[in-house]
Amino acid sequence: MADAEQKRPTLTTSAGAPVGDNQHSITVGRRGPLLLQDYQLIEKLTHQNRERIPERVVHAKGWGAFGTFTVTGDITKYTNAKIFSAIGKQTDLLLRFSTVAGEQGAADAERDVRGFSLKFYTEEGNWDLVGNNTPVFFVRDPRKFPDFIRTQKRHPRTNMRSPTAMWDFWSLEPQSMHQIMILFSDRGLPVGPQYMNGYGSHTYSFWNDAGERYYVKFHFKTQQGHRHYTNEEAGEVIGKSRESYQEELYGTIHRGDFPKWKMFVQVMPESAIGDHWYNPFDLTKVWPHGDYPLIEVGEFELNRNPDNYFAQVEQAAFSPSNVVRGISFSPDKMLQARIFSYADAHRHRLGTHYEALPVNQPKCPVHTYHKDGMMRFMEDKNDWPDAYYEPNSFGGPVEDPRYKEPPLHVEGEAWHWDHSEGNDDFRQPRDLWNLFDEGQKDRTAGNFAAAMHGIPQFIIDRQMGHFEQVDPKLAERIRDKLAHLSKDQEKQETQKDMDRMALADAAAK
């Protein structure tokens, strides 16, 4: 045993000094006070105080794993991105799933939109695709995003989640209807990360060597099949474990049963913009598959769990601003805002040099003139120490015109345009409702009623007006479910009164 102990590495301080005693603090005598000079104790305590970083404002609770993407379809006529350059080509990736509203300690099995964020470590830099498990979102204008997120967080006075705030916002913003139809359907509560689709959600663009641009939507179809909880089933799961998704994902990969998804794209020529009843850059809308069919691109699997969750998942930073040659943006307003806000959030949460952290570091050479600032921990390993600005005469990195993106064609006047005018926010939710079978319709109406029960009646009435425009039968089902819940509540209150009276009579006797 002693020999085995000798073979173990010696514990050190963070500066590398060997630690002779990690069991006892230095005191004056056996009962005396501590000494401030016990720097090893001070180091342990101060590191513990700083072991947590600010959680993400949105998508705080997450689960992640590493994997491999393999190209199975040829899309080189649309994009010159090297990640798609050959059939069979493989690229390492990191995928982080998350809930939108919950804090880090929230239960996994809550009804919520799930984040679906991919980081591809390509040979020409990192490509981040930041999406969700839904193809649309609650709002199409980033000015509304902070207000929407506030409705998902805790009330500043009660410090509790507020269904009233959520439904007040949604009832005042009919653009949310498409997203909430998905959220309160079966797919709003997956059993685990591997049993749901992912979507880039936003409209992105491809460009090729000829300078042609194509607009694109990304889809990731689960190969594990869709599995969902009912509200009642989720309640039972949460009663046993708040970490059910982590258990599902980590356990599946640990057993060697690697989950897989197929990647597809929808491609729209730049010349087609303006030909549709909907705005192709509106995040509350989908592109009909009949007009723009899915094109298979590849497959990815998750095959490695993180060695350290904090370092490799909590510190993972995804931003749609991370694109590579051949992949770019669009006039999607929500995307345009997120190009700025995601990277800005990471600089606040993780520090100026967050992309130099190992999990975020590209697997290709990085040459920038970014230098100092908080947490400057990288070494200057280059052959141009005198080149710390650009242009320079000392061999520093320079631009390469091959990576210059073709122009993005836009036109019109800059203004606070109201995109609700002439925009049908009920047509696609109606199409979705009509795709549901009777069981799905009944569960969706029940989920709506359960979420709305107890909020002010005037908000219910306003929201019912939106449901009517989707389908009068949807509104009728929800009203019936609400009435049933109210009757059940009345019965429960009556029973409580009777129980209290019985207790009072027994006490009097």
Protein Blocks (a to p, Z undefined) as FASTA:
>chain_A
ZZmmmmpccdddfkopacfblkbccdehjklccdfklmmlmmmmmmmmmmpccddfbhkb
ccddddddddfbdcklmpccfklmpghiacddddddddfklcfkbcfkbccddddddddd
dfkbcadddddfbfbdfbfbfklmmmmmmmmmccfklopacfklmmmmmmmmmklmmmmm
mmmmmklmcfbfklcccdekiacddddfkopacddddddddfkbpadddfklmmmmmmmo
cklmmmmmmmmmmnopacddddddddddfklgopafbdfkbckbccdfklmccddfbdcd
dfbdcfblklmmmmpccdfklccehiacdfbfklmmmmmmmmmmmmmmnojklmmpmklp
ccbdcddfbfbdehiabdcddfblklccdcdfehpacddfklpccddddedddddddfkg
opafklmmmmmmmmpcfklmmmmmmmmmmmmgopafklmmmmmmmmmmmomklmmmmmmm
mmmmmmmmmmmmmmmmmmmmmmmmmmmZZ
